[in-house]
């Protein structure tokens, strides 16, 4: 994806285009782009938060999981507990 295409998707997502949000989440998940997922989750996308939790869990990123759990994400808290048990 080119920079102009990414910028267009972001613009559309910010304007409320749910298809653009979905595409950004999918692409960010494929790239492992936690910054993009964080930005989308922080703007209210629960789907982005779900992908971010999944990615952080796969990577064993306890810092990200704690940040999400501290923000009230129960899925992140569950993954933290699972990782702590291992």
N, C-alpha and C positions, 0 to 999 in steps of 0.2 A: 504494500500500500504506500502510495506516495504521500509526502507531507501535505500537499494541497487536498488530497482525498481525506486524510485524517482530520485536517482542519475543518473541512466541510462536514464530516460526520459529527465532530464535536459541536459545531455551530448548530446543526440540526437537532442534536441531543439537547443542547441548552434551550432550544426553542420548544422542547417538549415532544419531539419525534421519538416515540418509543422504539420504532424499528432501528433508528440510528443508535439509541442507547444499547439495544440488544446486540447490534453488530460491534459496537465498541467493546462491550463486555466479552463477546466471543473472541475477538481479535486479541484483546489484552490477555485473556486467559491462555490463548495459544502461545503468545510471546512470553508469558510469565511476567507481564508488566504490572507489578504491584502498585506502582505510582498511579497508573491510569485507573486501576481497579479501586484504589483508595479514593481517588478524586470522585469517581462515580458513586461509590458507596457513601462518601461523605455528603454527596448532594442528594442522597435519599434512595439510591437504588439498592433494594434488598438482594436482587440477583447478583449485583456486583459484589456485595458483601459475602454472599454465599460462595462465589468463585474465589474470592480473596481468602476466606477461611479454608477452603479446600486446598488452595495453592500453598498457603502458609503451613497447613498440616502436613502436606506432602514433603515440604522442605524442612520441616521441623523448626520453623521460624517462631520460636517461643515469644519473642519480642512483639511481633505482629499479632499473634494470637492473644497475648495479654492486653495489647492496646485495644483490640476489638472487644475482648471480654470486659475490659474496664469501661468501655462505651456502652455496655449492655447487650452485646451479642452473645446469646446463650449457646449458639452452635460453637462459637470460638471457645467458650468456657468448657463445653463438653469435650472438644478436641484436646484442650489443655489437660484436662483430667485424664484422658486416655493416654496422652503422651507421658504424663507424670507417672502413670502406673507401669509403663514399660521401663 
